[in-house]
Amino acid sequence: MPGTRPYEIRDTQLKGLLLRVQPSGVKSFYVEYGRGKRLNLGRADAVKPTQARQEARNVLAEAYKGKDPIAASRRAKARSFGEFVVELYKPWAEEHIRTSDETIRRLERSFPEFQKLKLEDISPYLVEKWRTARRKAGAKPGTVNRDLDDLKSCLAKAVAWGLLTEHPIVNVRRLRADPSPAVRFLPEDEETRLRGALDAREARIRAERASANAWRRARGYPELPSLGDKAPVDHLKPLVLLSLNTGLRRGELFGLRWDDVDLDRANVTVRGPQAKSGRTRHVPLNREALSILRICQPVGISGASLVFPGRHGERFDNVRRSWAGVLETAGIEKFRWHDLRHSF
């Protein structure tokens, strides 16, 4: 019967097995295998005494061999790396890491072979093996190092939160990378070709929309929204030209809100949480940058709205395919988005 305080009843058949009774009436089996060491075997309404005795015998046998049954139990219940990233690390990253979306995406896409592994099964050997495969696949040292840094930071949090007793890959070193690579920027002829490719892309998308609407009109279907001839067809051209005219980083543009744009004073404020340095700065706008933002600004938009929102108002963060297509059309090689900042 339950009392006013928890009490325990020890098994007469197996030393170390006991039943703990809570004041609420809940009864649970425990096995004691050393001074101050005990393991919960389950509630009495779910585990029969015979089952509890057999499980207790297994635990005591493991302890006799010098193994820690609690560590084994934690291992059995441990999250996989993929579960840890999604369930625990992602919510924390969204609050504390400026580029959380990129970080989580990198942890998921760069380490597919780690997703189902238990956290403590990630070893220096597996990371070295992964790194060798990445280099053979053509990844640059800087890219591999960024992936490794994110993995290390992620596992450091698992240690801090008590899910790992020690950091499994703390001694894995970064690859040597050239700290001062050649700076790439757009010479005048390439900038002319880039602008021409952006204009050609806009014209092609408008023509495709007009053709689609003509087809729909002829058949009595609802027409798609007209793209007009002034506003950009999507975010790519404004993003590229703003980067070229202001030196803003791609992530800073993705996070830019209308509250941060002052068209009257011709400047943009990059808030600390969006800036790479973590410090707020103010960027002046030239004539072309001002014109782009005026064209992009919708009527009646709220200040908190993103300048370049995704389809459903979320933070826009992917222009890889369209950017690659424009570079190919322009005949520009070995040029990254960040090189637009160099050009500025």
KEKE-3310 file (N, C-alpha, C; in steps of 0.2 Angstrom, whole numbers, plus 5000, padded with zeros to 4 digits):
npx = (5004:5002:5012:5014:5027:5039:5044:5053:5053:5062:5067:5065:5070:5080:5095:5097:5087:5073:5057:5050:5039:5029:5021:5010:5005:5011:5022:5038:5051:5068:5085:5099:5116:5128:5136:5126:5122:5110:5097:5083:5070:5057:5040:5029:5016:5018:5029:5032:5035:5043:5049:5056:5065:5073:5078:5085:5095:5102:5108:5115:5125:5132:5137:5146:5155:5162:5156:5147:5130:5121:5127:5126:5112:5109:5115:5107:5096:5100:5100:5100:5112:5106:5093:5096:5101:5089:5079:5084:5096:5093:5082:5089:5099:5092:5089:5102:5112:5117:5117:5108:5099:5107:5117:5111:5106:5118:5123:5114:5115:5129:5133:5127:5130:5131:5119:5110:5118:5122:5126:5138:5144:5151:5166:5184:5190:5179:5176:5188:5188:5176:5181:5191:5184:5176:5186:5191:5180:5180:5178:5183:5196:5192:5178:5177:5182:5173:5162:5166:5169:5156:5151:5159:5155:5142:5142:5149:5139:5131:5139:5139:5126:5125:5123:5133:5148:5161:5169:5169:5177:5186:5200:5202:5209:5208:5209:5223:5223:5223:5226:5225:5218:5218:5210:5194:5185:5173:5178:5176:5171:5165:5156:5147:5142:5136:5126:5119:5115:5106:5096:5092:5087:5076:5068:5065:5058:5047:5041:5038:5028:5019:5016:5011:4999:4992:4989:4981:4970:4965:4958:4950:4954:4959:4970:4987:4996:5000:5017:5021:5030:5040:5043:5054:5055:5057:5067:5081:5088:5087:5093:5106:5111:5110:5119:5131:5131:5131:5139:5133:5132:5126:5118:5115:5106:5096:5090:5086:5075:5060:5060:5073:5077:5080:5074:5073:5084:5093:5100:5104:5101:5111:5108:5115:5112:5111:5123:5139:5150:5143:5140:5130:5129:5129:5124:5127:5116:5118:5113:5107:5105:5095:5085:5082:5077:5066:5058:5056:5048:5033:5016:5009:5016:5021:5033:5040:5041:5050:5062:5065:5056:5051:5041:5030:5031:5041:5059:5069:5081:5089:5097:5104:5103:5097:5106:5118:5114:5113:5126:5132:5125:5131:5144:5154:5166:5171:5167:5160:5146:5149:5160:5154:5154:5168:5169:5162)
npy = (4994:5012:5025:5039:5043:5039:5021:5006:4989:4974:4961:4944:4933:4937:4945:4962:4966:4977:4984:5000:5010:5023:5038:5041:5029:5023:5010:5004:4994:4992:4989:4986:4988:4991:5002:5016:5015:5012:5005:5009:4997:4997:5001:4993:4989:4987:4978:4962:4952:4941:4944:4956:4950:4943:4953:4960:4951:4950:4963:4963:4953:4960:4970:4963:4959:4971:4981:4995:4996:5007:5016:5008:5007:5021:5022:5014:5021:5032:5047:5047:5055:5062:5064:5071:5083:5088:5089:5094:5102:5111:5120:5127:5133:5141:5152:5156:5156:5165:5161:5150:5142:5139:5132:5121:5115:5111:5102:5092:5088:5087:5077:5063:5050:5050:5052:5042:5036:5033:5047:5045:5036:5042:5045:5049:5042:5039:5052:5056:5047:5052:5064:5062:5056:5067:5076:5069:5069:5082:5093:5108:5113:5123:5122:5109:5112:5121:5113:5103:5111:5115:5103:5100:5110:5107:5094:5098:5105:5094:5088:5098:5098:5086:5074:5067:5061:5065:5075:5068:5070:5080:5082:5081:5088:5104:5105:5111:5126:5139:5155:5167:5167:5171:5186:5187:5197:5206:5211:5224:5220:5207:5211:5218:5207:5200:5208:5209:5195:5194:5202:5196:5184:5189:5194:5182:5174:5183:5182:5168:5168:5176:5168:5156:5162:5166:5153:5148:5158:5155:5143:5146:5145:5151:5165:5166:5177:5193:5198:5210:5224:5231:5229:5217:5200:5190:5187:5187:5196:5209:5205:5202:5214:5223:5218:5220:5234:5238:5230:5221:5206:5190:5183:5193:5201:5192:5192:5205:5218:5229:5238:5241:5248:5264:5274:5288:5294:5287:5275:5259:5248:5236:5225:5219:5205:5200:5203:5198:5201:5203:5216:5231:5240:5254:5256:5265:5270:5270:5278:5268:5257:5263:5264:5251:5246:5254:5250:5237:5238:5234:5241:5247:5239:5231:5237:5227:5217:5205:5211:5202:5190:5173:5161:5159:5170:5167:5167:5170:5159:5153:5153:5146:5138:5147:5157:5150:5147:5160:5164:5154:5158:5170:5167:5167:5161:5152:5160:5167:5171:5179:5185:5196:5206:5208:5214:5226)
npz = (5000:4996:5005:5015:5011:4999:4998:4999:4994:4995:4985:4989:4982:4974:4976:4976:4968:4968:4973:4971:4979:4976:4984:4977:4972:4962:4956:4954:4947:4952:4950:4960:4958:4964:4976:4978:4964:4953:4943:4933:4930:4925:4926:4938:4933:4920:4919:4923:4938:4936:4924:4928:4937:4928:4920:4929:4933:4921:4921:4933:4929:4919:4926:4934:4925:4924:4916:4913:4917:4917:4907:4896:4895:4893:4880:4872:4872:4866:4856:4838:4827:4817:4822:4834:4828:4822:4832:4843:4841:4831:4835:4845:4837:4829:4837:4841:4831:4817:4804:4804:4796:4785:4792:4797:4786:4780:4789:4788:4774:4771:4778:4776:4779:4792:4798:4804:4814:4831:4842:4850:4842:4832:4826:4826:4816:4807:4803:4797:4786:4779:4776:4767:4756:4753:4748:4737:4729:4725:4733:4740:4751:4760:4760:4765:4778:4783:4784:4793:4804:4808:4811:4822:4831:4833:4840:4851:4858:4861:4870:4880:4884:4890:4883:4878:4885:4882:4869:4854:4842:4844:4842:4829:4815:4806:4788:4778:4771:4759:4765:4759:4745:4727:4723:4716:4704:4694:4678:4666:4654:4658:4667:4659:4651:4661:4665:4653:4652:4663:4659:4648:4653:4661:4650:4643:4653:4654:4641:4641:4651:4644:4633:4639:4645:4634:4629:4639:4639:4626:4629:4639:4652:4668:4669:4672:4684:4677:4672:4669:4663:4670:4684:4692:4687:4696:4711:4707:4698:4705:4717:4713:4707:4718:4726:4719:4718:4732:4740:4749:4758:4752:4762:4770:4762:4760:4773:4774:4779:4776:4785:4787:4777:4771:4760:4758:4764:4758:4762:4769:4783:4790:4802:4817:4821:4808:4801:4797:4805:4816:4820:4819:4804:4793:4776:4762:4748:4730:4715:4706:4715:4723:4714:4711:4723:4725:4714:4718:4730:4737:4736:4751:4759:4775:4787:4794:4785:4774:4762:4751:4750:4753:4744:4752:4761:4769:4774:4760:4752:4742:4727:4719:4707:4697:4697:4693:4680:4674:4675:4666:4654:4652:4650:4660:4671:4685:4696:4710:4720:4731:4726:4719:4729:4730:4718:4720)
capx = (5000:5006:5012:5015:5033:5041:5047:5056:5052:5067:5065:5068:5073:5086:5098:5098:5081:5068:5051:5049:5032:5028:5014:5004:5004:5015:5027:5043:5056:5075:5091:5105:5122:5134:5135:5123:5121:5104:5094:5075:5068:5051:5034:5026:5010:5020:5034:5030:5041:5048:5053:5060:5071:5078:5082:5090:5101:5107:5111:5120:5130:5136:5141:5151:5160:5165:5153:5142:5123:5118:5130:5123:5105:5109:5117:5102:5091:5103:5097:5104:5115:5100:5087:5099:5101:5083:5075:5088:5101:5090:5079:5094:5103:5088:5090:5109:5116:5114:5115:5106:5097:5113:5121:5107:5106:5125:5124:5110:5117:5136:5135:5122:5131:5131:5112:5107:5123:5122:5131:5144:5148:5154:5173:5189:5191:5174:5177:5194:5186:5172:5184:5195:5179:5174:5191:5191:5174:5181:5177:5189:5198:5188:5172:5177:5183:5167:5157:5169:5168:5149:5150:5162:5151:5136:5144:5151:5133:5129:5143:5137:5119:5125:5121:5140:5153:5167:5169:5172:5181:5189:5207:5202:5211:5206:5214:5227:5219:5227:5222:5225:5217:5217:5203:5191:5180:5171:5181:5171:5167:5161:5150:5142:5139:5132:5119:5115:5112:5101:5090:5089:5083:5070:5064:5063:5053:5041:5039:5035:5022:5014:5014:5006:4993:4988:4986:4975:4965:4961:4955:4945:4957:4961:4977:4992:4997:5005:5023:5022:5037:5044:5045:5058:5051:5058:5072:5088:5091:5088:5099:5113:5113:5111:5126:5136:5131:5132:5143:5130:5133:5120:5114:5112:5101:5090:5087:5084:5068:5059:5061:5080:5078:5078:5074:5073:5091:5097:5104:5102:5105:5112:5107:5120:5111:5112:5129:5144:5154:5138:5139:5126:5132:5124:5127:5124:5114:5119:5107:5105:5102:5089:5080:5080:5073:5059:5054:5054:5044:5026:5012:5006:5020:5023:5040:5043:5041:5056:5062:5065:5052:5050:5034:5025:5033:5047:5066:5072:5088:5092:5097:5110:5101:5096:5113:5122:5111:5115:5134:5133:5123:5136:5151:5158:5168:5175:5165:5155:5141:5153:5164:5151:5156:5174:5168:5160)
capy = (5000:5018:5028:5047:5044:5033:5016:5000:4982:4970:4954:4938:4928:4940:4951:4968:4968:4980:4987:5006:5012:5031:5040:5041:5022:5020:5005:5003:4989:4994:4984:4989:4984:4994:5008:5021:5013:5008:5006:5008:4992:4999:5001:4986:4988:4985:4973:4956:4951:4936:4948:4960:4946:4941:4959:4962:4946:4953:4969:4961:4950:4965:4974:4958:4959:4977:4985:5000:4995:5013:5018:5004:5009:5027:5021:5011:5026:5038:5049:5047:5061:5066:5066:5077:5089:5091:5089:5098:5107:5116:5125:5131:5136:5146:5157:5159:5156:5170:5158:5144:5138:5136:5127:5114:5111:5108:5096:5086:5087:5085:5071:5059:5043:5050:5053:5036:5034:5036:5052:5042:5032:5046:5044:5052:5038:5040:5059:5056:5044:5056:5070:5059:5055:5074:5079:5065:5071:5088:5098:5112:5113:5128:5119:5104:5114:5124:5107:5100:5116:5115:5096:5100:5114:5103:5089:5101:5106:5087:5087:5103:5096:5079:5068:5064:5062:5069:5077:5062:5072:5087:5082:5081:5095:5106:5104:5117:5130:5145:5160:5173:5166:5176:5189:5187:5202:5207:5216:5228:5216:5202:5214:5219:5201:5198:5212:5206:5189:5195:5205:5191:5179:5192:5194:5175:5172:5186:5179:5161:5169:5178:5162:5152:5165:5165:5146:5148:5162:5152:5137:5148:5144:5157:5167:5168:5185:5196:5200:5217:5226:5235:5225:5211:5194:5187:5191:5186:5202:5214:5203:5203:5221:5226:5215:5223:5241:5240:5225:5217:5199:5186:5182:5200:5203:5187:5194:5212:5220:5235:5243:5243:5252:5271:5277:5295:5295:5283:5270:5252:5246:5229:5223:5215:5198:5198:5204:5193:5203:5204:5223:5234:5245:5257:5256:5270:5267:5274:5279:5261:5253:5266:5263:5244:5245:5258:5246:5231:5239:5234:5246:5245:5233:5233:5238:5221:5212:5204:5214:5197:5185:5167:5160:5160:5175:5165:5169:5167:5158:5149:5156:5143:5136:5152:5161:5146:5148:5167:5164:5150:5162:5176:5164:5169:5155:5153:5167:5165:5176:5183:5190:5203:5210:5210:5219:5232)
capz = (5000:4996:5011:5014:5008:4995:5002:4995:4996:4992:4983:4993:4978:4970:4979:4971:4965:4973:4971:4975:4979:4977:4988:4972:4971:4956:4958:4949:4949:4951:4952:4963:4956:4967:4980:4974:4957:4952:4936:4933:4925:4922:4931:4939:4929:4913:4919:4928:4943:4933:4919:4932:4939:4923:4917:4935:4932:4915:4923:4938:4926:4915:4931:4937:4920:4924:4912:4917:4914:4915:4901:4891:4894:4889:4873:4869:4871:4863:4849:4832:4825:4813:4827:4838:4824:4820:4837:4849:4839:4826:4839:4848:4832:4826:4842:4842:4825:4812:4798:4806:4790:4781:4796:4798:4779:4779:4794:4785:4767:4770:4782:4775:4782:4799:4801:4808:4819:4838:4843:4852:4837:4827:4828:4822:4809:4802:4800:4792:4780:4776:4773:4761:4751:4750:4744:4731:4725:4722:4737:4741:4758:4764:4760:4770:4784:4786:4786:4799:4810:4810:4815:4829:4836:4835:4845:4857:4861:4864:4877:4885:4886:4894:4879:4877:4890:4879:4862:4850:4837:4846:4840:4822:4813:4799:4782:4777:4766:4757:4769:4755:4738:4723:4723:4709:4703:4687:4674:4663:4649:4661:4670:4653:4649:4666:4665:4648:4654:4668:4655:4643:4657:4662:4644:4642:4658:4652:4635:4643:4654:4640:4629:4643:4646:4628:4628:4644:4636:4621:4631:4644:4658:4672:4667:4677:4685:4672:4675:4667:4660:4674:4690:4690:4686:4702:4715:4705:4696:4710:4722:4710:4706:4724:4729:4715:4720:4739:4743:4754:4757:4750:4768:4772:4757:4761:4779:4774:4779:4774:4791:4787:4771:4771:4753:4758:4766:4753:4765:4771:4789:4791:4809:4820:4820:4801:4799:4798:4811:4822:4822:4815:4800:4788:4769:4757:4742:4725:4711:4703:4721:4725:4709:4711:4729:4723:4710:4722:4736:4735:4739:4757:4763:4782:4788:4796:4779:4770:4755:4746:4754:4749:4741:4757:4766:4773:4772:4754:4754:4737:4720:4716:4700:4693:4697:4689:4673:4672:4673:4660:4648:4651:4649:4666:4674:4692:4699:4716:4722:4735:4721:4718:4734:4728:4713:4723)
cpx = (5004:5006:5012:5022:5035:5045:5049:5055:5058:5065:5069:5071:5080:5089:5099:5092:5076:5063:5050:5042:5032:5021:5009:5002:5007:5021:5032:5048:5063:5079:5097:5111:5129:5132:5132:5121:5115:5101:5087:5074:5061:5045:5031:5020:5012:5025:5032:5036:5046:5052:5058:5066:5076:5082:5087:5096:5105:5111:5117:5126:5134:5140:5147:5157:5164:5162:5148:5135:5120:5120:5127:5116:5105:5111:5111:5096:5093:5100:5102:5107:5109:5095:5090:5099:5094:5079:5078:5092:5098:5086:5084:5098:5099:5088:5097:5113:5113:5112:5113:5103:5102:5117:5117:5107:5113:5126:5120:5113:5124:5138:5129:5123:5131:5124:5109:5112:5121:5127:5138:5148:5151:5161:5178:5190:5186:5174:5183:5192:5181:5176:5188:5190:5177:5180:5192:5185:5175:5180:5183:5190:5194:5181:5172:5178:5177:5162:5160:5168:5161:5148:5153:5158:5145:5137:5146:5145:5130:5133:5140:5130:5119:5124:5128:5144:5159:5166:5172:5177:5185:5196:5207:5204:5208:5211:5217:5224:5223:5223:5221:5224:5217:5210:5200:5186:5179:5175:5175:5167:5163:5155:5145:5139:5134:5125:5115:5111:5106:5095:5087:5085:5076:5065:5061:5057:5046:5037:5035:5029:5017:5011:5009:4999:4988:4985:4980:4969:4961:4957:4950:4948:4959:4968:4981:4993:5002:5011:5025:5028:5042:5047:5049:5053:5051:5064:5079:5091:5092:5093:5106:5115:5114:5118:5131:5136:5132:5137:5140:5131:5126:5115:5111:5106:5095:5087:5085:5077:5067:5060:5069:5082:5075:5079:5075:5080:5096:5102:5100:5105:5105:5113:5113:5118:5112:5119:5134:5148:5150:5137:5135:5130:5127:5128:5123:5122:5115:5112:5103:5102:5096:5083:5077:5075:5066:5055:5051:5049:5037:5022:5009:5010:5021:5031:5044:5044:5048:5056:5062:5062:5052:5043:5029:5027:5039:5054:5068:5079:5091:5091:5102:5108:5101:5102:5118:5120:5113:5122:5135:5131:5128:5143:5156:5160:5172:5173:5159:5151:5145:5158:5161:5153:5163:5174:5166:5165)
cpy = (5006:5021:5036:5048:5038:5028:5010:4994:4978:4963:4949:4933:4930:4946:4956:4971:4971:4983:4994:5008:5020:5032:5040:5034:5019:5016:5004:4998:4993:4988:4988:4985:4987:5000:5014:5021:5009:5010:5004:5003:4993:4998:4994:4984:4986:4979:4968:4955:4946:4940:4953:4957:4945:4947:4961:4957:4948:4959:4967:4957:4955:4969:4970:4958:4966:4982:4989:4999:5002:5016:5014:5006:5016:5026:5018:5016:5032:5040:5048:5054:5065:5068:5072:5083:5093:5093:5094:5104:5113:5121:5130:5136:5142:5153:5160:5159:5160:5166:5151:5139:5135:5131:5121:5111:5108:5102:5090:5084:5084:5079:5066:5052:5044:5051:5048:5034:5037:5042:5050:5038:5036:5047:5048:5048:5039:5047:5059:5053:5048:5062:5068:5059:5062:5077:5075:5067:5078:5094:5102:5112:5117:5126:5114:5106:5117:5118:5104:5105:5116:5108:5097:5104:5111:5098:5092:5103:5099:5086:5092:5101:5089:5073:5064:5066:5066:5070:5071:5064:5079:5087:5081:5088:5097:5105:5111:5120:5137:5151:5166:5171:5172:5179:5190:5193:5203:5213:5219:5224:5210:5205:5216:5213:5199:5201:5210:5200:5189:5198:5200:5186:5183:5192:5187:5173:5176:5183:5172:5162:5171:5172:5158:5155:5165:5158:5145:5152:5158:5146:5139:5146:5151:5158:5167:5175:5187:5198:5207:5218:5230:5232:5219:5205:5190:5190:5191:5192:5207:5212:5204:5210:5225:5224:5219:5231:5243:5235:5221:5210:5196:5185:5188:5202:5198:5189:5201:5213:5227:5241:5245:5247:5259:5274:5285:5297:5291:5279:5264:5251:5239:5228:5218:5207:5195:5199:5199:5194:5203:5211:5226:5239:5248:5258:5261:5267:5272:5274:5272:5257:5256:5264:5256:5243:5249:5253:5240:5232:5239:5239:5243:5240:5235:5233:5231:5215:5211:5208:5208:5191:5179:5166:5162:5165:5173:5168:5166:5165:5153:5152:5152:5141:5142:5156:5157:5147:5155:5167:5160:5154:5167:5174:5166:5162:5157:5159:5165:5172:5181:5188:5196:5208:5213:5215:5226:5236)
cpz = (5000:5003:5010:5011:5004:5000:4997:4998:4992:4991:4987:4989:4975:4974:4974:4968:4970:4970:4975:4974:4981:4981:4983:4970:4965:4959:4953:4952:4947:4953:4954:4961:4959:4972:4977:4967:4957:4945:4936:4928:4922:4928:4932:4935:4922:4913:4925:4932:4940:4928:4922:4934:4934:4920:4923:4934:4927:4917:4928:4934:4922:4920:4934:4932:4920:4919:4916:4913:4912:4909:4895:4890:4891:4882:4869:4868:4868:4857:4844:4831:4821:4818:4831:4834:4823:4827:4843:4846:4835:4830:4842:4843:4829:4831:4842:4837:4820:4806:4799:4800:4786:4785:4796:4791:4778:4783:4791:4778:4767:4774:4782:4779:4789:4802:4805:4813:4825:4838:4845:4847:4831:4830:4823:4815:4804:4799:4795:4785:4776:4773:4767:4755:4748:4746:4737:4726:4723:4727:4739:4749:4762:4765:4765:4777:4787:4788:4793:4805:4813:4814:4822:4834:4838:4840:4851:4861:4865:4870:4882:4888:4890:4890:4877:4883:4888:4872:4858:4845:4838:4843:4832:4819:4807:4794:4781:4771:4765:4760:4764:4747:4734:4723:4716:4709:4695:4683:4670:4658:4652:4664:4665:4651:4655:4666:4659:4649:4658:4664:4651:4647:4659:4656:4642:4646:4656:4646:4636:4646:4649:4635:4633:4644:4640:4627:4633:4641:4631:4623:4637:4651:4662:4670:4673:4678:4680:4675:4673:4663:4664:4680:4688:4691:4693:4706:4712:4703:4701:4715:4719:4709:4713:4727:4725:4716:4727:4743:4749:4752:4755:4756:4771:4768:4759:4768:4779:4774:4778:4779:4791:4781:4771:4764:4753:4760:4762:4757:4767:4778:4789:4799:4811:4819:4813:4798:4801:4804:4817:4824:4817:4811:4795:4781:4765:4751:4736:4720:4708:4709:4723:4720:4709:4717:4728:4719:4713:4727:4734:4739:4746:4761:4770:4782:4790:4790:4776:4764:4750:4750:4749:4747:4746:4763:4770:4770:4766:4755:4748:4730:4716:4708:4695:4692:4692:4681:4670:4670:4667:4654:4647:4650:4654:4670:4681:4695:4704:4717:4726:4732:4719:4723:4733:4723:4715:4726)
residu = (MET:PRO:GLY:THR:ARG:PRO:TYR:GLU:ILE:ARG:ASP:THR:GLN:LEU:LYS:GLY:LEU:LEU:LEU:ARG:VAL:GLN:PRO:SER:GLY:VAL:LYS:SER:PHE:TYR:VAL:GLU:TYR:GLY:ARG:GLY:LYS:ARG:LEU:ASN:LEU:GLY:ARG:ALA:ASP:ALA:VAL:LYS:PRO:THR:GLN:ALA:ARG:GLN:GLU:ALA:ARG:ASN:VAL:LEU:ALA:GLU:ALA:TYR:LYS:GLY:LYS:ASP:PRO:ILE:ALA:ALA:SER:ARG:ARG:ALA:LYS:ALA:ARG:SER:PHE:GLY:GLU:PHE:VAL:VAL:GLU:LEU:TYR:LYS:PRO:TRP:ALA:GLU:GLU:HIS:ILE:ARG:THR:SER:ASP:GLU:THR:ILE:ARG:ARG:LEU:GLU:ARG:SER:PHE:PRO:GLU:PHE:GLN:LYS:LEU:LYS:LEU:GLU:ASP:ILE:SER:PRO:TYR:LEU:VAL:GLU:LYS:TRP:ARG:THR:ALA:ARG:ARG:LYS:ALA:GLY:ALA:LYS:PRO:GLY:THR:VAL:ASN:ARG:ASP:LEU:ASP:ASP:LEU:LYS:SER:CYS:LEU:ALA:LYS:ALA:VAL:ALA:TRP:GLY:LEU:LEU:THR:GLU:HIS:PRO:ILE:VAL:ASN:VAL:ARG:ARG:LEU:ARG:ALA:ASP:PRO:SER:PRO:ALA:VAL:ARG:PHE:LEU:PRO:GLU:ASP:GLU:GLU:THR:ARG:LEU:ARG:GLY:ALA:LEU:ASP:ALA:ARG:GLU:ALA:ARG:ILE:ARG:ALA:GLU:ARG:ALA:SER:ALA:ASN:ALA:TRP:ARG:ARG:ALA:ARG:GLY:TYR:PRO:GLU:LEU:PRO:SER:LEU:GLY:ASP:LYS:ALA:PRO:VAL:ASP:HIS:LEU:LYS:PRO:LEU:VAL:LEU:LEU:SER:LEU:ASN:THR:GLY:LEU:ARG:ARG:GLY:GLU:LEU:PHE:GLY:LEU:ARG:TRP:ASP:ASP:VAL:ASP:LEU:ASP:ARG:ALA:ASN:VAL:THR:VAL:ARG:GLY:PRO:GLN:ALA:LYS:SER:GLY:ARG:THR:ARG:HIS:VAL:PRO:LEU:ASN:ARG:GLU:ALA:LEU:SER:ILE:LEU:ARG:ILE:CYS:GLN:PRO:VAL:GLY:ILE:SER:GLY:ALA:SER:LEU:VAL:PHE:PRO:GLY:ARG:HIS:GLY:GLU:ARG:PHE:ASP:ASN:VAL:ARG:ARG:SER:TRP:ALA:GLY:VAL:LEU:GLU:THR:ALA:GLY:ILE:GLU:LYS:PHE:ARG:TRP:HIS:ASP:LEU:ARG:HIS:SER:PHE)
# end
